[in-house]
Amino acid sequence: MNKTFKEVLLCTGIPLLLSLILCMTGESGMLAAGILVLLVSGAYFLIGLGLLLVENKHFSKVLLLSTGIILLVGFSTCGLILNGLRFN
């Protein structure tokens, strides 16, 4: 594995593992996991854009890829959760 792939796995795996642990605690944990994913992906995106402007292209690419992966997993998880809910 190259350096970029290892760093993307690390930057993506930690927030996703924490959100998975939070989701196991119940409905309030799912809300906390959603807020965590939203804050982490927003912070990764802003930091990635900032690093892109100061010419640190390698870690900027890592953070922006991690943002995309986290958002993809987060949106698909929310879609599955909302699919099972019944709004009366």
PESULDA-V951512 format. One record per residue. SS is DSSP state (helix for helix, strand for strand, loop for the rest). PHI is phi in whole degrees, -180 to 180 (999 if undefined). PSI is psi as a letter, one per 20 degrees, with the letter a starting at -180 (999 if undefined). Layout:
BEGIN
ss=SS phi=PHI psi=PSI
ss=SS phi=PHI psi=PSI
END
This chain:
BEGIN
ss=loop phi=999 psi=q
ss=loop phi=-87 psi=r
ss=helix phi=-63 psi=g
ss=helix phi=-63 psi=g
ss=helix phi=-64 psi=h
ss=helix phi=-63 psi=g
ss=helix phi=-71 psi=h
ss=helix phi=-65 psi=g
ss=helix phi=-62 psi=g
ss=helix phi=-67 psi=g
ss=helix phi=-70 psi=h
ss=helix phi=-89 psi=h
ss=helix phi=-68 psi=h
ss=helix phi=-64 psi=g
ss=helix phi=-65 psi=h
ss=helix phi=-69 psi=h
ss=helix phi=-67 psi=g
ss=helix phi=-64 psi=g
ss=helix phi=-70 psi=h
ss=helix phi=-65 psi=g
ss=helix phi=-64 psi=g
ss=helix phi=-66 psi=h
ss=helix phi=-66 psi=h
ss=loop phi=-76 psi=i
ss=loop phi=-89 psi=i
ss=loop phi=125 psi=a
ss=helix phi=-67 psi=h
ss=helix phi=-68 psi=h
ss=helix phi=-68 psi=h
ss=helix phi=-66 psi=h
ss=helix phi=-65 psi=g
ss=helix phi=-64 psi=h
ss=helix phi=-66 psi=h
ss=helix phi=-63 psi=g
ss=helix phi=-66 psi=h
ss=helix phi=-61 psi=g
ss=helix phi=-64 psi=g
ss=helix phi=-63 psi=g
ss=helix phi=-69 psi=g
ss=helix phi=-66 psi=g
ss=helix phi=-68 psi=h
ss=helix phi=-65 psi=g
ss=helix phi=-66 psi=g
ss=helix phi=-59 psi=g
ss=helix phi=-64 psi=g
ss=helix phi=-66 psi=g
ss=helix phi=-68 psi=h
ss=helix phi=-63 psi=g
ss=helix phi=-67 psi=h
ss=helix phi=-64 psi=g
ss=helix phi=-68 psi=h
ss=helix phi=-66 psi=h
ss=helix phi=-74 psi=h
ss=loop phi=-96 psi=j
ss=loop phi=70 psi=k
ss=loop phi=-101 psi=m
ss=helix phi=-70 psi=h
ss=helix phi=-65 psi=g
ss=helix phi=-72 psi=h
ss=helix phi=-62 psi=g
ss=helix phi=-63 psi=h
ss=helix phi=-63 psi=g
ss=helix phi=-68 psi=h
ss=helix phi=-70 psi=h
ss=helix phi=-65 psi=g
ss=helix phi=-63 psi=h
ss=helix phi=-60 psi=g
ss=helix phi=-63 psi=g
ss=helix phi=-68 psi=g
ss=helix phi=-63 psi=g
ss=helix phi=-66 psi=h
ss=helix phi=-63 psi=g
ss=helix phi=-67 psi=h
ss=helix phi=-66 psi=g
ss=helix phi=-68 psi=h
ss=helix phi=-69 psi=h
ss=helix phi=-67 psi=g
ss=helix phi=-64 psi=h
ss=helix phi=-63 psi=g
ss=helix phi=-68 psi=g
ss=helix phi=-66 psi=g
ss=helix phi=-67 psi=h
ss=helix phi=-65 psi=h
ss=helix phi=-86 psi=i
ss=loop phi=-84 psi=q
ss=loop phi=-117 psi=p
ss=loop phi=-97 psi=o
ss=loop phi=-101 psi=999
END
